[in-house]
Amino acid sequence: MKKPVIHEALFRVLSPLFFGLLVYLMLLLMNNQTAQLNQLFRSQEMYVCILLALVLFEILRLGVSAGEKRHWSERKRWWLLATVWNSLAVALVITVVYTYYVLVIGFAPGQGELWRFTGLYLPGGWFYLALYASQFYLHKENKEQLAAEQERKLALEQQFSDFSNELSPGLLYKGLEELLLLIRKDKTEADDFVSLLAHHYRYRLLNRQQEVVTLEAEKEAACHYLSLMQKIRRQEIKLQELQPLPDDFCLPPGSLQIAIQWLLSNSLQNETSLLLQLELQEQLLLISLEATESLLPDPDSNYAFERLQRSYQVLSNAESSILRQPGRLSISLPLLQSLPHHP
C-alpha cells in the first residue's frame, strides 16, 4: 500500500496546527471571547490547543501503525481505533488540560470546560481516522480493480493463445508454401491440397465450441490431417487400427490430430514411411509411433497437448499422457462413453 497521508511529515506538522487553531477559535466562540482574536498569535492557550492536537494525532497514528504491523483484521482494527484508542487519546488530552489549568492557571477547570474540550477533540480523532480509512479503502478498491483487470487480461491472452493454437499458424504457413509449389507444378493436385487444407480448418472451427465429438468423426478428421501432412512433409504416413474401434465412444475435438501432431513434431524419423498405430486398451485409446523423441521439444505441439490435458480435467477423471519407451512413443487418450448431459 502507498504510504498513508497520516504518516507524511508535512501532514503531521500542518494538521495539528490547523486543527488546534480551529479548536481555539471554537472555544473563543463558546466563551464569547472573540475580542481576544486581536491577540491570536500571542495567546498561550492557542499553542496549548495546538499541542493537544499534536498529542491526539500522534497517539492515533501510533495506533494505526500498530494495527498495520500486527495485521489486525479490518473489523478489529476499526473497533479498537474508533473506540478504545480514540477514547484513550482523548482521556490523555483531558489529563493534559486539567494539569495545565492546575499548574499554569492556578485553579482546577470546571466540568463544563472539560466537556467542551472532550466535545471538540473526540470528533477530531474520528475525522482523523476517517481520513485514514478513506485512503485505506480507496487503495483496497483500486487493488481489487487492478487484480480483476489483470485476471481479464490473462483470460483474454489465454483465449487468444488457445485460438491461435487451434488455427495452427505454423501448419497454415507451411500449407501455403506447399500450395505455391503445387500451383506451378500441378493445378489439379493443388485443388486437392486446398480441399484437404479447407477440410482441416473447417473441422477445427466448426467443433471448437463442442466439448466432445464422436470417435468416428475424429478418425475421419485425422485421416484428412494425415493426407495433408503427407503432402507438406513429402513423407508417407499411414494410420493403422490394430483392432476395430467402437463408434459409441467420444473424444474432445481435435484430440487425435493433437496427438498425431505431437508424435510427428517431437520425434526423429529417418524413414520415408511412417506408421501410426491405434490400439484400444480398456478405456484408453493408444496412438503409437516407432521413433525416438527429439532433444528439442516443439513448443506449438506441446502447448496444444497441454490444452488437451486441461480439457480432460474438465470432462473426465482420467488424464491423457505421453508414454516413452525405447524406440517408441505413445500417447494415451481416455475415451468418454457418451456426450455429457448438462441440466
Wavefront OBJ file of the C-alpha trace (Angstrom):
o trace
v 0.000 0.000 0.000
v 1.162 3.529 -0.761
v 2.318 5.390 2.351
v -0.817 6.757 4.094
v -1.086 10.523 4.245
v -1.182 10.477 8.058
v 2.426 9.235 8.026
v 3.651 12.064 5.801
v 5.875 14.551 7.643
v 4.138 17.611 6.171
v 0.712 16.355 7.212
v 1.944 15.543 10.717
v 3.120 19.157 11.091
v 0.249 21.036 9.453
v -2.771 19.018 10.646
v -2.255 19.696 14.401
v -1.560 23.345 13.576
v -4.825 23.917 11.721
v -6.953 21.719 13.978
v -5.531 23.281 17.160
v -6.221 26.739 15.765
v -9.773 25.664 14.905
v -10.330 24.328 18.434
v -9.051 27.566 19.940
v -11.418 29.634 17.785
v -14.334 27.389 18.732
v -13.502 27.853 22.429
v -13.456 31.615 21.996
v -16.879 31.496 20.374
v -18.284 29.232 23.093
v -16.966 31.510 25.848
v -17.958 34.704 23.957
v -14.373 35.970 23.992
v -13.986 36.950 20.342
v -12.213 40.146 21.398
v -9.102 38.059 22.035
v -8.754 37.437 18.305
v -6.626 40.565 18.125
v -4.004 38.762 20.206
v -4.394 35.419 18.441
v -0.740 34.538 17.902
v 0.302 35.876 21.288
v -2.153 33.746 23.186
v -0.642 30.950 25.230
v -3.915 28.984 25.110
v -3.755 28.742 21.305
v -0.401 26.989 21.442
v -1.739 24.669 24.130
v -4.613 23.690 21.801
v -2.119 23.012 19.004
v -0.005 20.913 21.340
v -3.070 18.937 22.427
v -3.970 18.298 18.773
v -0.435 17.094 18.139
v -0.654 14.691 21.095
v -4.044 13.374 19.933
v -2.998 12.805 16.307
v 0.326 11.215 17.190
v -1.329 8.753 19.564
v -3.856 7.824 16.876
v -1.071 7.487 14.304
v 0.789 5.114 16.611
v -2.419 3.077 16.964
v -2.758 2.894 13.181
v 0.889 1.797 12.870
v 0.351 -0.906 15.495
v -2.661 -2.231 13.594
v -0.676 -2.326 10.336
v 2.282 -4.140 11.866
v 0.181 -6.694 13.749
v -2.048 -7.305 10.675
v -5.289 -6.894 12.600
v -8.488 -7.724 10.782
v -10.420 -4.721 9.447
v -13.247 -5.118 11.926
v -10.897 -5.389 14.908
v -8.720 -2.538 13.660
v -11.545 -0.018 13.264
v -13.243 -1.050 16.507
v -10.053 -0.596 18.509
v -9.102 2.673 16.852
v -12.536 4.314 16.909
v -13.410 3.363 20.481
v -10.616 2.233 22.753
v -7.677 4.024 21.163
v -9.534 7.270 20.437
v -11.032 7.349 23.920
v -7.609 6.739 25.438
v -6.152 9.575 23.363
v -8.919 11.986 24.385
v -8.525 10.948 28.029
v -4.859 11.810 27.810
v -5.752 15.169 26.245
v -8.171 15.937 29.086
v -5.473 14.977 31.595
v -3.085 17.428 29.965
v -5.807 20.141 30.039
v -6.509 19.536 33.709
v -2.786 19.610 34.532
v -2.373 22.870 32.564
v -5.220 24.526 34.445
v -3.893 23.449 37.839
v -0.179 24.140 37.311
v -0.251 27.131 34.965
v -3.536 28.966 35.508
v -3.732 28.055 39.174
v -7.195 26.517 39.568
v -8.983 23.335 38.537
v -11.193 23.528 35.440
v -14.933 23.089 35.741
v -16.814 20.133 34.429
v -18.313 22.187 31.627
v -14.858 23.278 30.478
v -13.675 19.667 30.339
v -16.793 18.652 28.381
v -16.054 21.376 25.835
v -12.564 20.007 25.230
v -13.938 16.460 25.030
v -16.637 17.516 22.543
v -14.040 19.184 20.315
v -11.167 16.699 20.395
v -13.199 13.471 20.273
v -14.786 14.249 16.842
v -11.358 15.450 15.741
v -9.989 11.965 16.388
v -12.867 10.445 14.441
v -12.232 12.740 11.468
v -8.554 11.834 11.615
v -9.395 8.106 11.479
v -11.977 8.707 8.748
v -9.251 10.299 6.607
v -7.067 7.227 7.054
v -9.999 4.855 6.425
v -10.943 6.633 3.192
v -7.416 6.229 1.836
v -7.257 2.631 3.084
v -10.482 1.572 1.345
v -9.665 3.561 -1.779
v -6.393 1.656 -2.060
v -8.213 -1.614 -1.397
v -10.778 -0.909 -4.122
v -8.088 0.115 -6.603
v -6.129 -3.035 -5.776
v -9.202 -5.213 -6.386
v -9.905 -3.447 -9.686
v -6.303 -3.924 -10.807
v -6.477 -7.606 -9.840
v -9.744 -8.001 -11.779
v -8.250 -6.249 -14.819
v -5.187 -8.469 -14.600
v -7.399 -11.563 -14.492
v -9.362 -10.340 -17.520
v -6.102 -9.621 -19.334
v -4.767 -13.096 -18.584
v -8.094 -14.637 -19.650
v -8.014 -12.744 -22.960
v -4.397 -13.727 -23.536
v -5.273 -17.339 -22.779
v -8.227 -17.231 -25.183
v -6.062 -15.661 -27.873
v -3.342 -18.277 -27.354
v -5.903 -21.085 -27.481
v -7.491 -19.699 -30.632
v -4.084 -19.165 -32.243
v -3.092 -22.719 -31.385
v -6.367 -24.054 -32.777
v -5.651 -22.319 -36.076
v -2.143 -23.857 -36.184
v -0.431 -20.888 -37.885
v 2.713 -22.964 -38.489
v 0.705 -25.543 -40.415
v -1.068 -22.789 -42.340
v 2.199 -21.170 -43.444
v 3.701 -24.494 -44.475
v 0.482 -25.347 -46.302
v 0.504 -22.071 -48.215
v 4.145 -22.567 -49.174
v 3.346 -26.052 -50.436
v 0.337 -24.691 -52.291
v 2.516 -22.168 -54.144
v 4.728 -25.001 -55.349
v 1.784 -27.192 -56.358
v 0.125 -24.374 -58.326
v 3.188 -24.136 -60.550
v 3.543 -27.894 -60.772
v 0.028 -29.395 -60.981
v -3.169 -27.387 -60.623
v -5.299 -30.491 -60.108
v -3.126 -31.600 -57.219
v -3.229 -28.033 -55.912
v -7.044 -28.178 -55.869
v -6.950 -31.410 -53.899
v -4.482 -29.844 -51.467
v -6.762 -26.808 -50.957
v -9.659 -29.173 -50.236
v -7.597 -31.001 -47.591
v -6.486 -27.728 -46.028
v -10.038 -26.367 -46.040
v -11.431 -29.577 -44.512
v -8.863 -29.452 -41.715
v -9.658 -25.871 -40.701
v -13.390 -26.276 -41.250
v -13.433 -29.191 -38.820
v -11.374 -27.294 -36.222
v -13.501 -24.142 -36.420
v -16.895 -25.864 -36.512
v -16.127 -28.000 -33.466
v -14.099 -25.546 -31.374
v -17.137 -24.819 -29.163
v -18.041 -28.504 -28.770
v -16.975 -30.366 -25.657
v -16.735 -33.775 -27.330
v -17.252 -35.362 -30.736
v -17.659 -38.977 -31.821
v -14.656 -41.204 -32.319
v -15.719 -41.820 -35.913
v -15.612 -38.085 -36.684
v -12.187 -37.835 -35.058
v -10.810 -40.719 -37.126
v -12.115 -39.165 -40.351
v -10.594 -35.781 -39.456
v -7.308 -37.486 -38.523
v -7.175 -39.208 -41.916
v -7.606 -35.866 -43.707
v -4.924 -34.365 -41.471
v -2.504 -37.171 -42.308
v -3.175 -36.715 -46.025
v -2.353 -33.046 -45.579
v 0.833 -33.811 -43.642
v 1.981 -36.314 -46.261
v 1.999 -33.599 -48.918
v 3.659 -30.999 -46.645
v 6.322 -33.369 -45.259
v 6.633 -35.319 -48.524
v 6.533 -38.459 -46.471
v 4.163 -41.394 -46.492
v 2.229 -41.583 -43.219
v -0.261 -44.362 -42.552
v -2.777 -44.855 -39.751
v -3.396 -48.460 -38.752
v -6.116 -49.738 -36.422
v -4.824 -52.815 -34.629
v -8.391 -53.728 -33.697
v -11.869 -52.456 -34.579
v -12.732 -49.380 -32.558
v -16.309 -48.996 -31.319
v -18.186 -45.942 -32.581
v -20.055 -45.193 -29.326
v -17.012 -43.553 -27.733
v -16.278 -39.828 -27.773
v -13.206 -37.609 -27.630
v -12.563 -33.887 -27.208
v -12.491 -32.295 -30.681
v -9.081 -32.398 -32.303
v -7.670 -34.957 -29.859
v -6.339 -37.347 -32.478
v -4.887 -34.513 -34.544
v -3.133 -33.076 -31.486
v -1.726 -36.482 -30.565
v -0.515 -37.115 -34.124
v 0.923 -33.600 -34.333
v 2.867 -34.172 -31.102
v 4.246 -37.536 -32.273
v 5.343 -36.145 -35.649
v 6.816 -32.908 -34.258
v 8.686 -34.356 -31.285
v 10.276 -37.421 -32.856
v 13.273 -38.170 -35.050
v 12.426 -40.046 -38.258
v 14.782 -41.203 -40.945
v 12.299 -43.403 -42.785
v 10.375 -42.254 -45.818
v 7.310 -44.058 -44.494
v 5.773 -43.744 -41.027
v 3.189 -45.988 -39.430
v 0.908 -44.705 -36.682
v -0.992 -47.374 -34.784
v -4.296 -47.066 -32.958
v -4.931 -49.535 -30.181
v -7.728 -49.842 -27.618
v -6.651 -50.710 -24.067
v -9.634 -50.828 -21.728
v -10.910 -47.219 -21.709
v -7.784 -45.767 -23.326
v -7.028 -45.087 -26.971
v -3.295 -45.554 -27.567
v -1.621 -43.792 -30.538
v 1.915 -45.099 -31.095
v 4.827 -44.353 -33.394
v 8.123 -46.224 -33.633
v 10.581 -43.346 -33.323
v 12.994 -41.654 -30.941
v 11.995 -38.497 -29.105
v 13.823 -35.389 -30.270
v 16.008 -33.472 -27.812
v 14.426 -30.119 -28.672
v 10.667 -30.164 -27.962
v 8.263 -28.445 -30.330
v 6.534 -25.584 -28.416
v 3.347 -25.477 -30.523
v 2.570 -29.183 -30.223
v 3.415 -29.185 -26.512
v 1.090 -26.244 -25.882
v -1.682 -27.980 -27.825
v -1.194 -31.140 -25.773
v -1.314 -29.147 -22.501
v -4.601 -27.602 -23.650
v -5.913 -31.088 -24.389
v -4.949 -32.193 -20.880
v -6.894 -29.251 -19.407
v -9.946 -30.342 -21.396
v -9.713 -33.855 -19.961
v -9.522 -32.433 -16.436
v -12.991 -30.994 -17.005
v -14.532 -33.933 -18.868
v -13.045 -36.945 -17.119
v -11.187 -38.150 -14.071
v -8.614 -39.832 -16.312
v -5.780 -37.864 -17.907
v -4.101 -38.018 -21.272
v -0.420 -38.839 -21.016
v 2.751 -39.419 -23.034
v 4.351 -42.855 -22.801
v 8.031 -43.132 -23.620
v 9.632 -46.459 -24.424
v 12.956 -47.276 -26.119
v 12.397 -46.611 -29.808
v 8.678 -45.980 -29.352
v 6.497 -43.004 -28.434
v 2.850 -43.328 -27.456
v 0.032 -41.053 -26.336
v -2.925 -42.365 -24.386
v -6.316 -40.663 -24.720
v -9.099 -41.601 -22.280
v -12.308 -42.446 -24.104
v -15.599 -40.958 -22.998
v -18.629 -43.228 -23.035
v -21.115 -40.642 -24.277
v -21.755 -36.973 -24.679
v -22.048 -35.262 -21.270
v -25.513 -34.043 -20.377
v -25.903 -30.758 -18.556
v -29.058 -29.945 -16.583
l 1 2 3 4 5 6 7 8 9 10 11 12 13 14 15 16 17 18 19 20 21 22 23 24 25 26 27 28 29 30 31 32 33 34 35 36 37 38 39 40 41 42 43 44 45 46 47 48 49 50 51 52 53 54 55 56 57 58 59 60 61 62 63 64 65 66 67 68 69 70 71 72 73 74 75 76 77 78 79 80 81 82 83 84 85 86 87 88 89 90 91 92 93 94 95 96 97 98 99 100 101 102 103 104 105 106 107 108 109 110 111 112 113 114 115 116 117 118 119 120 121 122 123 124 125 126 127 128 129 130 131 132 133 134 135 136 137 138 139 140 141 142 143 144 145 146 147 148 149 150 151 152 153 154 155 156 157 158 159 160 161 162 163 164 165 166 167 168 169 170 171 172 173 174 175 176 177 178 179 180 181 182 183 184 185 186 187 188 189 190 191 192 193 194 195 196 197 198 199 200 201 202 203 204 205 206 207 208 209 210 211 212 213 214 215 216 217 218 219 220 221 222 223 224 225 226 227 228 229 230 231 232 233 234 235 236 237 238 239 240 241 242 243 244 245 246 247 248 249 250 251 252 253 254 255 256 257 258 259 260 261 262 263 264 265 266 267 268 269 270 271 272 273 274 275 276 277 278 279 280 281 282 283 284 285 286 287 288 289 290 291 292 293 294 295 296 297 298 299 300 301 302 303 304 305 306 307 308 309 310 311 312 313 314 315 316 317 318 319 320 321 322 323 324 325 326 327 328 329 330 331 332 333 334 335 336 337 338 339 340 341 342 343
